[in-house]
Amino acid sequence: MGEKSKILVIGGTGNMGRFIVEASVKAGHPTFVLVRESNFTDPVKGKLVENFKNLGVTLLSGDIQDYENLLKAIKLVDVVISAVGRSDNQYNIIAAMKEAGNIKRFVPSEFGMNVDAGHPIEPAKSGYALKAKIRRAIEAAGIPYTYISCNCSFGFFLSTLAQPGATDLPREKIMMFGDGQHQGIFNKEEDIATYTIRAVVDPRAMNKTLYLRPPNNFYSFNELVSLWEKKIGKTLEKIYATEDQIIQMIEDASSMEDKVMLVVNYSIFMKGEQTHFDIDPSSGVDSSVLYPDVDYATVDKFLDQFV
Ligand SMILES: NC(=O)c1ccc[n+]([C@@H]2O[C@H](COP(=O)([O-])OP(=O)(O)OC[C@H]3O[C@@H](n4cnc5c(N)ncnc54)[C@H](OP(=O)(O)O)[C@@H]3O)[C@@H](O)[C@H]2O)c1
């Protein structure tokens, strides 16, 4: 693969995908985005698409359900990155890449925790199983891949300190997850995208999981809360939830968003699922080892804007 590769992003108008498109352009790769027709006229997403056009992105109108069109798009590029949402079918992408035979690297839509490890509970368990099944299909098709395990994204966690149902950071009370000792790992969306784009043209990340582990962004829930308290100059009232209480809350939660938020918190802060393992060098690589020069955003600085 040459220094610059033609990169197709599928799901480029999504929360994660938009950053990947921008990082690809910034790195100088000829960038293509498969855009569903409705986006061109959508008042919000239309602006995003317009911005892509201004950045020099090649916009390809299409849907992953339209196989022939997808195949045509895939034949134009070297690398495919999928950032479609949680439940969207990626088997068509795998089949089209297999038929096209030209793809040098594929990144499926994961951008979370290692779906081959850990002990998630429902509803995360089914989500993990779906993503793991996609991994097996990619491997069976013999398509070179990189899986991105980016742990917690800033936007999803830090804007509410992982409090289900909240729309802002807590200023009075906070729910604590167990003893709050296990650390999670945090990454800003722009940095997730930068590392992803570095990895897709890096032979060291081929057929490996790239674990995003920026050393200054490891925080236990206790550490996160004290950092926030220090910033606002106030001690929050803490409500400690036990494991059994969290499991009950997951069952009782009325919205899927709250269920997911609780389950993810349970896995990270009560079970330590992001940090309780060392990376196996036969199947994984660490972003901070491969790309120590990336000037990543820190949790500490990011929280300042909310004070
Ligand atoms: N680690 C974390 O904290 C974290 C947080 C959030 C998400 N994630 C992960 O990141 C990944 C992306 O999630 P997201 O929240 O960015 O998703 P999202 O905002 O729902 O975006 C999904 C994207 O996929 C596109 N898409 C959906 N169906 C399609 C189809 N049939 N054909 C073509 N495009 C289609 C959507 O296009 P339209 O614009 O046309 O709808 C949109 O661009 C997921 O795997 C998710 O689990 C991780």
The ligand as a MOL file (V3000), in Angstrom:
LIG
                    3D

  0  0  0     0  0            999 V3000
M  V30 BEGIN CTAB
M  V30 COUNTS 48 52 0 0 0
M  V30 BEGIN ATOM
M  V30 1 N -17.0410 3.9210 22.5600 0
M  V30 2 C -18.0810 4.7010 22.6450 0
M  V30 3 O -18.2380 5.3770 23.6500 0
M  V30 4 C -19.0660 4.7880 21.5010 0
M  V30 5 C -20.0250 5.8030 21.4940 0
M  V30 6 C -20.9040 5.8740 20.4130 0
M  V30 7 C -20.8490 4.9310 19.3800 0
M  V30 8 N -19.9090 3.9470 19.4290 0 CHG=1
M  V30 9 C -19.8280 2.9490 18.3370 0
M  V30 10 O -19.5080 3.6390 17.1220 0
M  V30 11 C -20.1590 3.0140 16.0140 0
M  V30 12 C -20.9630 4.0840 15.2480 0
M  V30 13 O -21.9990 4.5580 16.0980 0
M  V30 14 P -22.6220 6.0100 15.9400 0
M  V30 15 O -23.2270 6.3610 17.2440 0
M  V30 16 O -21.6320 6.9240 15.3100 0 CHG=-1
M  V30 17 O -23.7730 5.6930 14.8810 0
M  V30 18 P -24.8320 6.7140 14.2530 0
M  V30 19 O -24.6170 8.1010 14.7520 0
M  V30 20 O -26.1700 6.0870 14.4020 0
M  V30 21 O -24.4370 6.7380 12.7050 0
M  V30 22 C -24.6670 5.6420 11.8840 0
M  V30 23 C -24.1650 5.9560 10.4960 0
M  V30 24 O -24.3860 4.8150 9.6590 0
M  V30 25 C -25.1270 5.2390 8.5100 0
M  V30 26 N -25.9850 4.1420 8.0410 0
M  V30 27 C -26.9130 3.4540 8.7690 0
M  V30 28 N -27.5230 2.5610 7.9800 0
M  V30 29 C -26.9810 2.6790 6.7560 0
M  V30 30 C -27.2170 2.0600 5.5130 0
M  V30 31 N -28.1420 1.0860 5.3850 0
M  V30 32 N -26.4730 2.4370 4.4390 0
M  V30 33 C -25.5390 3.4090 4.5550 0
M  V30 34 N -25.2830 4.0700 5.7030 0
M  V30 35 C -26.0060 3.6990 6.7780 0
M  V30 36 C -25.9570 6.4200 8.9960 0
M  V30 37 O -26.3950 7.1420 7.8900 0
M  V30 38 P -27.6040 8.2140 7.9810 0
M  V30 39 O -26.9210 9.5090 8.3860 0
M  V30 40 O -28.1310 8.2310 6.6140 0
M  V30 41 O -28.5720 7.7110 9.0050 0
M  V30 42 C -24.8950 7.1250 9.8310 0
M  V30 43 O -23.9980 7.8090 8.9930 0
M  V30 44 C -21.0360 1.8960 16.5910 0
M  V30 45 O -20.3740 0.6690 16.4070 0
M  V30 46 C -21.1480 2.2390 18.0620 0
M  V30 47 O -21.3010 1.1010 18.8710 0
M  V30 48 C -19.0200 3.8810 20.4460 0
M  V30 END ATOM
M  V30 BEGIN BOND
M  V30 1 1 1 2
M  V30 2 2 2 3
M  V30 3 1 2 4
M  V30 4 1 4 5
M  V30 5 2 4 48
M  V30 6 2 5 6
M  V30 7 1 6 7
M  V30 8 2 7 8
M  V30 9 1 8 9
M  V30 10 1 8 48
M  V30 11 1 9 10
M  V30 12 1 9 46
M  V30 13 1 10 11
M  V30 14 1 11 12
M  V30 15 1 11 44
M  V30 16 1 12 13
M  V30 17 1 13 14
M  V30 18 2 14 15
M  V30 19 1 14 16
M  V30 20 1 14 17
M  V30 21 1 17 18
M  V30 22 2 18 19
M  V30 23 1 18 20
M  V30 24 1 18 21
M  V30 25 1 21 22
M  V30 26 1 22 23
M  V30 27 1 23 24
M  V30 28 1 23 42
M  V30 29 1 24 25
M  V30 30 1 25 26
M  V30 31 1 25 36
M  V30 32 1 26 27
M  V30 33 1 26 35
M  V30 34 2 27 28
M  V30 35 1 28 29
M  V30 36 1 29 30
M  V30 37 2 29 35
M  V30 38 1 30 31
M  V30 39 2 30 32
M  V30 40 1 32 33
M  V30 41 2 33 34
M  V30 42 1 34 35
M  V30 43 1 36 37
M  V30 44 1 36 42
M  V30 45 1 37 38
M  V30 46 2 38 39
M  V30 47 1 38 40
M  V30 48 1 38 41
M  V30 49 1 42 43
M  V30 50 1 44 45
M  V30 51 1 44 46
M  V30 52 1 46 47
M  V30 END BOND
M  V30 END CTAB
M  END
